[in-house]
Amino acid sequence: MKTSPGICSVAVAGLWLAGLLIGQACGWAADEFNLDTARTAAAKGDPKAEYFLARHYADGNGVPKDYTRAAEYLRQSAEQGYAMAQTGLGSCYAHGQGVEQDYAAAVQWYRKAAAQGESLAQYSLGYAYANGKGVAKNIDTTIEWWKKSAEQGQVYAQNALGQFYFQGEGPGDTNHINYAASAEWLRKAAEQGYAPAMSTLGFLYANGLGVKLDSQEAIKWYRRAADLGDTTAQYRLGLLYEDGHGGLPYDKVQAYKWFRISAAFGNALARHDAMEFESHGVLTPEQTDEAERMIAEFVYRAYTNRPVGSLDSQTESRP
């Protein structure tokens, strides 16, 4: 069986974080309107009302989902200088939602909103520079915009910075790696409940990178991320139980459970390890039944949105 993965084998989202879709970029619509009052106000050119309608059409909330109409309302609002609408319109262009995809136009609108201090626009502008989408790739400018966004508490930017300092710009880059800075930004995102940040923060604690090695902190963050569906954290928990590392007991049932859960959410490494358990008959039939019960319970809680938090001690730690 395997031991916990080394730094080189860990796949994390760094500069290649997905750009924000229109629904994410728009944020929450103002609650001062309903659909009727928003239509009335929008007809008079109220930018907040136009933004409200754009968000509802983007989400299909009370109206049929219609990205074209969403983009039209965003444009009306954005042209009046409403920063969140400018961010949303930039996202429309970045993804070709309701308009023809145009990265340069996306950057133009992100820049307008970012200049007003809109944190999602700042993150998105940094993302554009990180990937050379609509602008020349420039890592220094990426970090500049992400820091502006992260310092306002924007969780996407905090995570992006943490992942960047964890792995650098890309394969072979060590100049940008700074584990202490990574831990600092990941903690900010993790404390806001962002699962990818929790998972990587757990890895830093598990390996003493940028922080004092602390197995219990590692397990805490892995479990929180795993409960939120992070497949990497689920897989790492399986590895810890498989070998009895990090203060967790050697527990084949728990290892198999987490491998299966991670595999179900698309983790290929976990799928391979779960199949190894099955092909080598690692578990008895009774242990397999117990694992299946725990897997079903986890999936039920995940799909019914029941609060999970830390898993029950009866489930996580058995004699």
FENSUL-V56375 format. One record per backbone hydrogen bond with DSSP energy under -0.5 kcal/mol. CO is the residue of the C=O (numbers start at 0). NH is the residue of the N-H. If there is no record, write none. Layout:
# FENSUL-V56375
CO_NH, CO_NH
This chain:
# FENSUL-V56375
5_8, 6_9, 8_10, 9_11, 11_13, 13_16, 20_24, 21_25, 22_26, 23_26, 29_32, 33_37, 34_38, 35_39, 36_40, 37_41, 38_42, 39_43, 40_43, 40_45, 41_44, 44_46, 45_49, 46_50, 47_51, 48_52, 49_53, 50_54, 51_55, 52_56, 53_57, 54_58, 55_59, 55_60, 56_65, 59_61, 65_69, 66_70, 67_71, 68_72, 69_73, 70_74, 71_75, 72_76, 73_77, 74_78, 76_79, 76_81, 77_80, 80_82, 81_85, 82_86, 83_87, 84_88, 85_89, 86_90, 87_91, 88_92, 89_93, 90_94, 91_95, 91_96, 92_101, 95_97, 101_105, 102_106, 103_107, 104_108, 105_109, 106_110, 107_111, 108_112, 109_113, 110_114, 111_115, 112_115, 112_117, 113_116, 116_118, 117_121, 118_122, 119_123, 120_124, 121_125, 122_126, 123_127, 124_128, 125_129, 126_130, 127_131, 127_132, 128_137, 131_133, 137_141, 138_142, 139_143, 140_144, 141_145, 142_146, 143_147, 144_148, 145_149, 146_150, 148_151, 148_153, 149_152, 152_154, 153_157, 154_158, 155_159, 156_160, 157_161, 158_162, 159_163, 160_164, 161_165, 162_166, 163_167, 164_177, 169_172, 171_173, 173_176, 177_181, 178_182, 179_183, 180_184, 181_185, 182_186, 183_187, 184_188, 185_189, 186_190, 188_191, 188_193, 189_192, 192_194, 193_196, 193_197, 194_198, 195_199, 196_200, 197_201, 198_202, 199_203, 200_204, 201_205, 202_206, 203_207, 203_208, 204_213, 207_209, 213_217, 214_218, 215_219, 216_220, 217_221, 218_222, 219_223, 220_224, 221_225, 222_226, 223_227, 224_229, 225_228, 228_230, 229_233, 230_234, 231_235, 232_236, 233_237, 234_238, 235_239, 236_240, 237_241, 238_242, 239_243, 239_244, 240_250, 244_247, 250_254, 251_255, 252_256, 253_257, 254_258, 255_259, 256_260, 257_261, 258_262, 259_263, 260_264, 261_266, 262_265, 265_267, 266_270, 267_271, 268_272, 269_273, 270_274, 271_275, 272_276, 273_277, 274_278, 275_279, 276_281, 277_280, 283_287, 284_288, 285_289, 286_290, 287_291, 288_292, 289_293, 290_294, 291_295, 292_296, 293_297, 294_298, 295_299, 296_300, 297_301, 298_302, 299_303, 300_305, 301_304, 311_314, 311_315, 312_316, 315_317
